[in-house]
């Protein structure tokens, strides 16, 4: 009777083991990550199943949660400039810059504010001369953005 009971427990354990490993491998494969990392996690789960599962839940699986949290923070940060833009008094955008401003908004949520200025260069040499002159004037730090149109 004891041998039969042990065999049944062994079969149940093997089924649970198989389901856990296959399930974990499916989760790893469906997680949108670098293929090399996916293969590495699959190998770890296949050859070190319980230890690998433990490591995946504490090291590999939390990345998705971190990305979700970072995305929420990013969305919150994007809302702030938009609210400031909407809160400023009516700012009339010159007609010749409407399409350019739409491009900036679509690329990285860059909203036009009073006091900001944009210079468009069609000559690389003139741009470089102006850039070097402005860099020499900097006192504390520099914010710079480039858009190739």
JOVENRA-V262168 format. One record per backbone hydrogen bond with DSSP energy under -0.5 kcal/mol. NH is the residue of the N-H (numbers start at 0). CO is the residue of the C=O. E is the energy in kcal/mol with one decimal. If there is no record, write none. Layout:
nh = {NH NH}
co = {CO CO}
e = {E E}
This chain:
nh = {4 5 6 7 8 9 10 11 12 13 14 15 16 17 18 19 20 21 22 23 24 25 26 27 28 29 30 32 37 38 39 40 41 42 43 44 45 46 47 51 52 53 54 55 56 57 58 59 59 60 62 63 64 65 66 67 68 69 70 71 72 73 74 75 76 77 78 79 80 81 82 83 84 85 86 87 91 92 96 97 100 101 102 103 104 105 106 107 108 109 110 115 120 126 127 128 129 130 131 132 133 134 135 136 137 137 148}
co = {0 1 2 3 4 5 6 7 8 9 10 11 12 13 14 15 16 17 18 19 20 21 22 23 24 25 26 30 33 34 35 36 37 38 39 40 41 42 43 47 48 49 50 51 52 53 54 54 55 55 59 60 60 61 62 63 64 65 66 67 68 69 70 71 72 73 74 75 76 77 78 79 80 81 82 83 89 90 93 94 96 97 98 99 100 101 102 103 104 103 108 112 118 122 123 124 125 126 127 128 129 130 131 132 133 134 146}
e = {-2.2 -2.3 -2.2 -2.5 -2.4 -2.3 -2.4 -2.7 -2.8 -2.4 -2.3 -2.6 -2.8 -2.6 -2.8 -2.7 -2.5 -2.8 -2.7 -2.7 -2.6 -2.4 -2.3 -2.5 -2.7 -2.6 -1.4 -1.6 -2.2 -2.5 -2.3 -2.6 -2.5 -2.5 -2.4 -2.7 -2.1 -2.6 -2.5 -3.8 -2.2 -2.1 -2.8 -2.7 -2.3 -1.6 -3.1 -0.9 -0.5 -4.1 -0.9 -0.7 -0.7 -2.6 -2.8 -2.2 -2.4 -2.9 -2.4 -2.1 -2.3 -2.6 -2.6 -2.1 -2.4 -2.0 -1.6 -1.2 -1.0 -1.2 -2.5 -2.4 -2.6 -2.5 -1.9 -1.3 -0.6 -0.6 -1.8 -1.1 -2.6 -2.2 -2.0 -2.2 -2.5 -2.3 -2.3 -2.1 -1.8 -1.5 -0.8 -1.6 -0.5 -1.9 -2.3 -2.3 -2.2 -2.7 -2.6 -2.1 -2.5 -2.5 -1.8 -0.9 -0.7 -0.8 -0.7}
